[in-house]
């Protein structure tokens, strides 16, 4: 899940490259992708401002700290799907 979320920017870049290579007007594709990036950033700022108005700063910092600690533990903890290193020489 974390890899999927961290790679979202790369997927949108690949989509923009594909669209611009197929389009007769790469400038329009560039302007559209730039506008989409600005719009999504604007939505993130509005959402962050709304959450900051509702919740106290110490609570947001605690949530962020717990979230980062959880992600770190998930990355360090071996899962059933991850291949185990063989001890055989």
C-alpha positions as CSV (number, residue, x, y, z in Angstrom):
1,X,0.0,0.0,0.0
2,X,2.8,2.4,0.9
3,X,4.6,1.7,-2.3
4,X,1.4,2.3,-4.3
5,X,0.9,5.7,-2.6
6,X,4.5,6.7,-3.0
7,X,4.4,5.9,-6.7
8,X,1.3,7.9,-7.6
9,X,3.4,10.8,-9.0
10,X,5.3,8.4,-11.2
11,X,2.1,7.0,-12.7
12,X,0.8,10.4,-13.5
13,X,4.1,11.3,-15.2
14,X,3.9,8.1,-17.3
15,X,0.3,9.0,-18.2
16,X,1.4,12.5,-19.2
17,X,4.2,11.1,-21.3
18,X,1.9,8.6,-23.0
19,X,-0.7,11.3,-23.7
20,X,1.8,13.7,-25.1
21,X,3.3,11.1,-27.4
22,X,-0.1,10.2,-28.8
23,X,-1.5,13.7,-28.9
24,X,-1.3,16.1,-31.9
25,X,-0.9,18.9,-29.4
26,X,1.7,18.2,-26.7
27,X,1.3,21.7,-25.3
28,X,-2.3,21.1,-24.5
29,X,-1.3,17.9,-22.6
30,X,1.4,19.8,-20.7
31,X,-1.1,22.6,-19.8
32,X,-3.7,20.0,-18.7
33,X,-1.3,18.1,-16.5
34,X,0.2,21.3,-15.0
35,X,-3.4,22.5,-14.2
36,X,-4.2,19.1,-12.7
37,X,-1.1,19.2,-10.5
38,X,-2.0,22.8,-9.3
39,X,-5.6,21.8,-8.7
40,X,-4.7,18.7,-6.6
41,X,-2.2,20.7,-4.6
42,X,-4.8,23.4,-4.0
43,X,-7.3,20.7,-2.8
44,X,-4.6,19.3,-0.5
45,X,-4.0,22.7,1.0
46,X,-7.7,23.3,1.6
47,X,-8.1,19.9,3.2
48,X,-5.0,20.4,5.4
49,X,-6.2,23.8,6.5
50,X,-9.7,22.4,7.3
51,X,-8.2,19.6,9.4
52,X,-5.8,22.1,11.1
53,X,-8.8,24.2,12.1
54,X,-10.6,21.3,13.6
55,X,-7.8,19.5,15.4
56,X,-5.2,20.9,17.8
57,X,-1.6,20.9,16.6
58,X,-0.3,18.5,19.3
59,X,-2.9,15.9,18.2
60,X,-1.9,16.3,14.5
61,X,1.7,15.8,15.4
62,X,0.9,12.7,17.5
63,X,-1.1,11.2,14.6
64,X,1.8,11.9,12.2
65,X,4.3,10.4,14.7
66,X,2.2,7.3,15.1
67,X,1.7,7.0,11.4
68,X,5.4,7.2,10.6
69,X,6.3,4.8,13.4
70,X,3.7,2.3,12.0
71,X,5.1,2.6,8.5
72,X,8.6,2.1,9.7
73,X,7.6,-1.0,11.6
74,X,5.7,-2.4,8.6
75,X,8.8,-1.9,6.5
76,X,11.1,-3.6,9.0
77,X,8.8,-6.4,10.0
78,X,9.0,-9.5,7.7
79,X,5.7,-10.5,6.2
80,X,4.4,-13.9,5.0
81,X,4.6,-12.8,1.4
82,X,8.2,-11.6,1.6
83,X,10.8,-14.2,0.5
84,X,12.9,-15.5,3.4
85,X,16.7,-15.6,2.9
86,X,17.9,-19.1,2.7
87,X,20.4,-20.3,5.2
88,X,21.7,-23.0,2.9
89,X,25.2,-22.3,1.5
